[in-house]
Amino acid sequence: LTDFWETNLTFIRKYKGNPIQKHIEVDQASQDEITQVHFGRWLQLWFETINDNFVGDKAEAAKNRARNMSTHLFLKMYMSRPTNN
């Protein structure tokens, strides 16, 4: 997870996994019950952590990337569900 965020925030390629596939697998393991509420809660915790520890352009970029990523990951996860194929 640290490598993932370092890759996304510094553009130094350390993470080589597939976050979409990982989220799909977690959703399947939880019987497709991950909702937008879960992603919203994660964003809330992410923003609180960023705001408590960082300021400036990079902090705002981290929040914007997380917001965009959460939307993208949720949509990909949702569309992979059997009822949506």
Secondary structure, DSSP 8 states (H G I E B T S, - for coil): -HHHHHHHHH------S-HHHHHHHHHHHTTT---HHHHHHHHHHHHHHHHHH--SHHHHHHHHHHHHHHHHHHHHHHHTSGGG-
